[in-house]
Amino acid sequence: MNLATVGTGWITTSFIEAAKLSGKFNLTAVYSRTEEKAKELAHTYHAAHYYTDIGEMAKSPEIQAVYIASPNSVHFEQALTFLKNKKHVICEKPIFSNTAELDEAYQVAEENGVYLFEAIRNIHAPNFRILKDKLQMAGKLRSAMLPYIQYSSRYDLFLKGEVPNIFSSAFSGGALVDLGVYPLFLAIGLFGEPDKVTYHPVILSSGVDGSGTLVLEYQDFVCTILCSKISHSVIPCEIHGEKGTFILENAAPISEITFIDSHSKKTETLSVAQEEQDMVYECINIAEIIETNDDTRYQKVSRLSKIVLSITEEARKQNNIVFGVER
C-alpha cells in the first residue's frame, strides 16, 4: 500500500521505519511546510515524491494512505483534505481536538469509502492482547493505577518564556492529550467505558495542563491515571484484583507484565518479547483492516478513539481548558 506522511519529527520517522518493518506499506511521498525538510526526508527514506502543498499531495493518484503527525490543532483540517480525496488516514494521537471534529471526520471517511484511524501503539501490541486475555486471573477488580509521567525537555523552553506546541492551547496541547491518552487507551481497552470521569490538573500559565490525575469510576472499582510532562517517575502500572495483581513496567510500550497471586505471593511473567519498534503492530493491524475491509475490527478501534476523546474533552470542560480551535 502506497503511504505518504505529514510531518518531519521523530514520531514520523519512527512510523516510517515501523511501516517498512511491517511489510505492508511503501513510502511514496512526504510533506513538510519547508521544501528543504521535505526533500531531506524523502531522500533519507527513498520516497519518490515530496510536497510542500497539502492539497496537491492529497490529489496524487499514487497515494493510498497517509500518516499525519502535524501539530494537534491542524489534524482535523488536514485529515479532511485527504479523506475527501479518498485516502485512508492514520492520524497520530490525539486524533483531534474534540468529538465534534471526530464525528464529522468519520462521516466524511464513510462518504468517501475510506478509513480513519488513530495511531496509538500500545493497544495493538501482543502484550496488550495477553493482558486482556489474562485479566480474569486477578478475580474481581478493585483498583488500578496507571501512570505516564515523563519530564519534557520542552518544558525547559516553557520555563524560559517560550510556548512549545505541546504546552500551547492554540495547538491543542497539554499533558492529558499528549501522554495521558496512553494509559487511558489501556484502561478503556481493558475495562470499557467508565461511569464517571473526574480530572484534577495542574494548569500552566498557557492555559493547558502540565500534569494531572484522571479518575475513572466503574461500578466496583476505580482506575487512577497519572500524567505529567513537568516531572518524572519510574513507578510501574498496577491493576489490583481480589485474587492477584498485574504489574506493567509501562503503559506504552507494555514491555513486561508480571502477575502476583494474592494468596501464594507467587509471581508469573506473562509478557512476550516484542519488536523494539513497537509501532509495527499498529501498522500491521491497520493495513489488515484496510486490505480486508474488516468493518468489525474498524468499528472496535473507532469506538475506542471516540470514548477516549470524549473523556479528554470532558476532563478539559471540567477545568475550563479550552483549545484555540474551540474559541
C-alpha positions, 0 to 999 in steps of 0.5 A: 500500500502506497503511504505518504506522511505529514510531518518531519519529527521523530514520531514520523520517522519512527512510523516510517521505519515501523511501516517498512518493518511491517511489510505492508506499506511503501513510502511514496511521498512526504510533506513538510511546510519547508521544501528543504525538510521535505526533500531531506526526508524523502531522500533519507527514506527513498520516497519518490515524491515530496510536497510542500502543498497539502492539497496537491499531495492529497490529489496524487493518484499514487497515494493510498494512505497517509500518516499525519503527525502535524501539530494537534490543532491542524489534524482535523483540517488536514485529515479532511483534505485527504479523506475527501480525496479518498485516502485512508488516514492514520492520524497520530494521537490525539486524533483531534481536538474534540468529538465534534471534529471526530464525528464529522471526520468519520462521516466524511471517511464513510462518504468517501469509502475510506478509513480513519484511524488513530495511531496509538501503539500500545493497544495493538501490541501482543502484550496488550492482547495477553493482558486482556486475555489474562485479566480474569486471573486477578478475580474481581477488580478493585483498583488500578493505577496507571501512570505516564509521567515523563519530564519534557525537555520542552518544558525547559523552553516553557520555563524560559518564556517560550510556548512549545506546541505541546504546552500551547492551547492554540495547538491543542496541547497539554499533558492529558492529550499528549501522554495521558491518552496512553494509559487511558487507551489501556484502561478503556481497552481493558475495562470499557467505558467508565461511569464517571470521569473526574480530572484534577490538573495542574494548569500552566500559565498557557492555559493547558495542563502540565500534569494531572490525575484522571479518575475513572469510576466503574461500578466496583472499582476505580482506575487512577491515571497519572500524567505529567510532562513537568516531572518524572517517575519510574513507578510501574502500572498496577491493576489490583484484583481480589485474587492477584495483581498485574504489574506493567513496567509501562503503559506504552510500550507494555514491555513486561507484565508480571502477575502476583497471586494474592494468596501464594505471593507467587509471581508469573511473567506473562509478557512476550518479547516484542519488536523494539519498534513497537509501532509495527503492530499498529501498522500491521493491524491497520493495513489488515483492516484496510486490505480486508475491509474488516468493518468489525475490527474498524468499528472496535478501534473507532469506538475506542478513539471516540470514548477516549476523546470524549473523556479528554474533552470532558476532563478539559470542560471540567477545568475550563481548558479550552483549545484555540480551535474551540474559541 
